[in-house]
Amino acid sequence: MTPVLEFHIKLQRKDFLLIVKAEISDGITGIFGPSGHGKTSLLNSIAGIVKPDSGSIYIKGEKVFDSEVKQNLPVKSRKVGYVFQDVRLFPHYSIFKNLNYGRKEKGRSAIFDEVLDILKIEHLLNKKPEECSGGEKQRVAIGRAILSGSQILLMDEPFSAVDVKLRKEIIPFLNAVNQKFKIPIIIVSHDLPDLLSLTDNLLLLQNGEILAHGKFHDLILDESNLNVMHESGWFNIMHLFVFASLPSKDMVLLKSDKSDLQIQVLTQFINTPVEINTPLKVLIKPENIALAKEPVSNISLRNQIKGTIQRVFLKDGLAFCIVDVGENIIVEVTEASQKNMNLQPGEQVYCLFKSAALKIFSI
């Protein structure tokens, strides 16, 4: 299968050198790395805003840049939608005109109405950007990119200009756009929790080079990746579905379709409507999980999941245990606890946590 995006480029900027090579598939991909390490330069190169010094870029199999044959398609010919950090809507245009900018067929159409419905922006059509909230403007910018006929959507730090509440609102819209319109989305961020709330497919960028590329569950098995991600804070990701509902206990049971992993969640901690078989993404911080060698009775922690330690990494007085519970998760304990409990690879443990520690998103 042809990658959605393929690049191998070199870009020199003053005292900064970007040398990257990767193939990116369908779905949502997060590009994570510290500020100033080349993430935006990479997006700008893909979009055609910046010309690399050498290399090549392919979008859906079409060559858009090749230094050897001096080919460099202009921005408008690349069919790339770009949602900038500052959104960049035309302030003197209505939202309706902003959405139609760059479209061959102006006005209302089936696809236009579908975008309005998916992004919930029809009520904004007669407003100017200054009359819209940060989240609304971002949704309009996404809609404009879709309607312009983009084959791929690039987003540069989409969460940096909105507060936490609006971030949670934007996430389901991006998932809906990806699933409904089948547009691959590449999102740049230096905030790992934001990226993980959207996707577990990550490309780690550090000092202008790609450190690793793959699924979060696999990346955490490498200590060098762990060090980079730990700086930003992180969440474990579990892909589960609603297995059963227990109204008398105000509880739902979530289960994995790939293993025996099952957890209990109080309904008050689920902020999205759910039914039986609803797929969910469940996030929990490594420090919110406790470890025990045996099941613990008479305790308020509802979830006690059996797993096997795969690896243990020590850093700054902390021990990061990679535990296979059907999916690899990270558990953070003190180095002293790790030594006292003799937590070593191969050991069976129980991961304990409460419902309140979970963040739950619909997929």
N, C-alpha and C positions, 0 to 999 in steps of 0.2 A: 504494500500500500504506500502511495506517495505521501511523504510528510506534508502537513499543512504549511510548515515553514522550515526552511533549511538555510543555514548560514555558516560561513567560515570567513571571518573578516578580521582585519587589523586596522586600528584607528589610533593615531598618535595625537594627543592634545596636550601641548606644553610639557608638563612633567608627568603626564598620565598616559599610559599605554593600555589600550583595550585589544586583547587577542582572544576571540571566542569562536567556538565551533559547536553546533548542536543541531539536532533535528527535533521538531516539535509536532506532536500529533493533535488530533481533534480534542475538543473539550476545553477546559479552563486550565491554564498553566500559570503558576505564580513565579515571578522572578524576584528572588529575595537576596538582599545583601545590605551592608552598611551604606549610609549616605556617602556619595562621592566615589563609589567604586565602579561606576560604569553602566548602571542600569538604564538611566535615561538616554545616555549616548547610544546604547544598543537599540532602544526603541526608535530613536531618531534616525538611525542608520537603516532600520527596517522600513520605516515610513518614507525615506528618501529626503528627509530634511537635512541630514548630514551625509556627506559622501565619504565612505571609508577609504583609507589609503590603498588597500588591496583586498582581494578576496572575492567572494560571490554570495548572492542572496537569491533564494528561490521562494516564491509564494505560490502554493498550490501547484507546484511543478513548473511554473513560469519563471524564467530567469529575469530578474528585475535589476540586478547589478552584477557585473563581471569586469573586474579591473583588467584582465588579460586582453579582452576584446573591446575595452573602453565602452562598455554598455552601462548606462545608468538611467533607468526610466524615471521621469519626473514624478513628483508626489501624486498628481491627479491621475496618473496612468497605472498606479500600483493597486488600486481598489482596496486601500487600507483605511479603516476608520480609526481615528485617533482621538481619544478623550483626554485632554490635557488636565494637569493638576488644577489649573485655574478655569477650567471648562471652556472659556473663549466663545461664548455666544455673542451674536451681534446685538449690542444694547439698544439700537434704534429700531430693530425688527421686532415684530410680535413673535410669540412662540410658534405660531403657525408658519410664519415666513422663515424662521430659523430652521424648522423641520424640513421645509421644502428647499432650503439652500443646497445646491449641488445635485438636485434630482432632475432627471430627464423629463419625467412626467410630473408636473406640478399638481397640487390640489389633493382632494380626497380620493382614495382608492382602497381596494380591499387590504393591501399590505399596509397602507397608511393607517387605516382604522384598527388593524391588528396590532400595530405598534402602540397606538394610543391606549388600547385595551390592556396589553401586557404590562406597559410601563405606568398605567394609571395617570395619564397626563392630558386627557381630553379637556378637562376643566380649565386648563392653562392656555388654550389656544389663542385667546384674545389678549393675554397679558404680555407685558414686556419682561425681560429677564430680571430687572430690578424688583419686580413685584413677586418674584418666586423665591422660595427657600433654597438653601444650598443643595438639599437632596433633590428638589424638583428640577433645578437647573442641571444637575448631573444626569437625571433621567432623560431630560430633553436632549442633552448632548449625546447620550447613548442612542436615543431614537434617531437623531439626525445622522449618526454614523451608519445605522442600519439602513435607513431610507436612501442613503447615497449609493447603495449597491456594494457595500464593503464585503470583501471575502474573508476578512480577518479584522478583529477589533483589538486595538492596543489601548491600554489604560495606564496612565502614569500617576502613581500615588492617588488613586481615586478616593481614598478615605481621609486624606490629610486635612481637607478643608471642611469636613463635616463632623459633628459631634457623635458621641457613642450611639445615641438613640437613632440618628439618621443612618449610621453605618449598618445597624441591624436591619433597617428598612431597605437599604440598597441591595443587600446580599441576595434576598429572594428574587429581586428583579433581574439581577445578572444571571442567576441560575435559570430563570424563565427564558431570558433572551437566548442563552446558549442552547437550551433544549428545544425551544419553539422554532427558532430561525436557523439552527445548526451553524451558527457563526462561531468559529474558534475565538477564544478570548485569551489575551496575554496581559497579565496584570503585574505591574512593577510596584513593589512596596518594600520599605525598610522595617515594616511592622509585621512580624511573623504571625501573631494571633489573627490579624485581619485576613491574611492570605489563607491560613488554615481553616478559617470559617467558610471559605469559598471552595478551596481545592486542596487535595493532598499531593498533587503533582507539582513538584517544585524544581526550579533551576537555581542553584546557589551560586552567586557571583561575588567574588572577593578579589580586590586588587586588580581589577580588569581581566580576570580569568574565571572560567567556569570551574568551580570546585567540585560540583556534583550535579547530577540531573536524574530525577526519578521520584518514586513514591516516598512519602514521608516515613512510612513504616520501614522502608529499606534504608533510607538515608541515615536514620538514627543509629544504625548498627556500626557506623564508622565514626570513630572518636573525633576526627578532624571536622566532620560535618557538625557533630554535636556541639563542639566549641563555638562555631559560628552562630548556630541557631540559639544557643543558650543566652547569648548576649541580648537578644531581643525579647526574651520571654517566649513561651510556647504553650501549646496545648496538645494533648493526645487526641487522636481522631478515631472514632469507632463508627463504622457504617452499619446501622441496625434498622430494623423495621418493627412496627407495632405488632406484637404477637398476641396479646390479650389485654382486655380492659377489666378492671376490678372496681366498679363504681362504689361498692360498699366500703372499700378501703381508700377511695380517691387515688387510685394507683393504676398505672399501666405497666405491662411487661414488654420489654424490648429485647429482641433477639437478633443474632447474626444469621445470615443465610449461608455462611461459609464455615461455621464452627458451632460449638455448643455454648458460646458466649451468650449470657442472658443477664439483664439487669432490671431492677425495679426503679420506677420513677414516680414520685408523687405528681399528680396532675397539675398542681399549682406551679410546678417548675417547668411546665411545657407551655411556651408562649405561642405555639402555632396549632391550628386545628388538626386533629389526627383521627384516623379511623384504623381499623384492623388492616394490616399490610402497608400502612403508610411508611415510606422510607424516610429515615431521619439520619442526620449527622450529629453525633454526640461528642462534645469536646470536654476535656477535663485537664486541669493543670497537673503536672507531675507531683508538685508539692502538696496537692490535695488528696493524694493516695497514700494510705498507710500499708505497711506490710506486716504479716504475721506468719508464723510457721504452721499454725493450726487454726481451724475455725474458732472464732471467738463468740461466746454466748453472753447474753445479758448486756448488749451494747446497742447504742442508737444507730450505728452505721448499718444501713439496710443491705448494702451490697458487699458480698464477700466472694470474690471471684478467684478460683484456683488457677494458677499458672506456673510456668517454669522459667527460672532466670536464664537468659541467654548470654548476657554479658554484663560486666560491671565496669564503669568508668569512674575514676576518682578525680575531683577537681575542686581546689580551694576549700577543703574541709567537707565537701559534699560527695555523696556516692550516687551515681545515676545507674539504676538497675533497669536493664531492658528485659521485660517480662513478656513471655508468650502466653496470652490468655485466649488464643484463637486468632488474635492480631497482636503485633508487637506494640507494647506501650512502654513509656518511660515512667519510672517511679523515682522520686527524689527523696533521699533520706540523708541523715548526717553520716559522715565517715565513721564516727564513733558507733552509731547504731549498726552500720554495715559490719563492723568488726565484731561487736558484741553478739549479733545474731548469726555471724558467720554466713553472710549472704554471698554465695558464690554461684557461678554458672552451673546449671544442672540441678540446683536446689528447687524443691517445690515450695511455693509460697501462696499466701492468700492476699489479694489486693482488696483493701477495705476503703470504701468512700461513701459519702452521703449524697442524696439526690440534689441537695442545694448547691453542690459543687459542680453540677453539670450545666453546660450550655448546649441547648438543643435547637437545631435548625432543620427545616424541611428541605428536601433535596429536589 
